[in-house]
């Protein structure tokens, strides 16, 4: 019997600095987010990013970019964690839902 493995469908590339910022935000969220469920999600995303992301080196042999692949649910969780990290430093000054197209 052939085993079937799903491949992550969300792919993006970040530079080393942005990868480190992403990991820092996840670490912050892991320690500061309110619910246990989201703390675990932050921890699991950190582990996933460290295990499966592919670092690429530049001409000098230094890591310069990181190729990241996530499943859709992981990408959605990452976006929620990133947005909620800004709660204390940035507030929306306009309600953009009022500008959304009505169906």
C-alpha positions as CSV (number, residue, x, y, z in Angstrom):
1,X,0.0,0.0,0.0
2,X,1.3,3.4,-1.0
3,X,1.2,6.0,1.8
4,X,0.0,9.4,0.8
5,X,1.5,12.5,2.4
6,X,-0.1,15.9,2.1
7,X,2.1,18.8,1.2
8,X,1.7,22.2,2.7
9,X,-0.1,24.6,0.3
10,X,0.9,27.9,1.9
11,X,4.4,28.9,0.9
12,X,6.4,32.1,1.5
13,X,9.9,33.3,1.8
14,X,11.2,35.7,4.5
15,X,14.6,37.1,5.1
16,X,16.6,36.2,8.2
17,X,15.6,39.3,10.1
18,X,11.9,38.7,9.5
19,X,12.1,35.1,10.4
20,X,13.7,36.1,13.7
21,X,10.9,38.6,14.3
22,X,8.3,36.0,13.5
23,X,9.8,33.6,16.0
24,X,10.1,36.4,18.6
25,X,6.4,37.2,18.2
26,X,5.5,33.6,18.6
27,X,7.6,33.3,21.7
28,X,5.9,36.4,23.1
29,X,2.5,35.1,22.4
30,X,3.4,31.7,23.9
31,X,4.1,33.5,27.2
32,X,1.4,36.2,27.1
33,X,-1.7,35.1,25.2
34,X,-4.7,34.4,27.4
35,X,-5.9,30.9,26.6
36,X,-4.0,27.7,27.0
37,X,-5.2,26.5,23.5
38,X,-3.5,29.5,21.8
39,X,-0.4,29.2,23.9
40,X,-0.1,25.6,22.6
41,X,-0.8,26.8,19.0
42,X,2.0,29.3,19.3
43,X,4.4,26.6,20.7
44,X,3.4,24.2,18.0
45,X,4.0,26.8,15.2
46,X,7.4,27.6,16.6
47,X,8.3,23.9,16.6
48,X,7.0,23.5,13.1
49,X,8.8,26.5,11.7
50,X,12.1,25.4,13.3
51,X,11.8,21.9,12.1
52,X,10.5,22.3,8.6
53,X,11.6,25.7,7.3
54,X,14.4,25.6,4.8
55,X,17.3,28.1,5.3
56,X,19.1,29.2,2.2
57,X,22.6,30.6,2.3
58,X,24.0,33.5,0.4
59,X,27.4,33.7,-1.5
60,X,29.2,34.2,1.8
61,X,27.7,31.1,3.3
62,X,25.4,33.0,5.7
63,X,21.7,32.2,6.1
64,X,19.9,35.0,4.2
65,X,16.4,33.7,3.4
66,X,14.1,31.1,4.9
67,X,11.6,29.1,2.8
68,X,8.5,28.4,4.8
69,X,5.7,26.0,4.0
70,X,2.5,25.7,6.1
71,X,-0.8,24.0,5.9
72,X,-3.8,26.3,5.6
73,X,-4.9,25.8,9.2
74,X,-1.3,26.6,10.4
75,X,-1.2,29.7,8.3
76,X,-4.6,30.9,9.6
77,X,-3.4,30.3,13.2
78,X,-0.2,32.2,12.5
79,X,-2.1,35.2,11.1
80,X,-4.3,35.3,14.2
81,X,-1.3,35.1,16.5
82,X,0.5,37.9,14.6
83,X,-2.5,40.2,14.6
84,X,-3.3,39.7,18.2
85,X,0.3,40.5,19.1
86,X,-0.4,44.1,18.1
87,X,-3.3,44.6,20.5
88,X,-1.1,46.4,23.0
89,X,0.8,48.6,20.5
90,X,-1.6,49.4,17.7
91,X,-5.3,50.1,17.7
92,X,-7.4,50.4,14.6
93,X,-8.6,54.0,14.3
94,X,-11.2,53.2,11.7
95,X,-13.9,50.5,11.3
96,X,-13.1,49.1,7.9
97,X,-16.0,46.6,8.1
98,X,-18.2,49.5,7.2
99,X,-16.4,49.8,3.9
100,X,-16.8,46.2,3.0
101,X,-19.0,45.4,0.0
102,X,-22.4,44.2,0.8
103,X,-23.8,41.2,-1.0
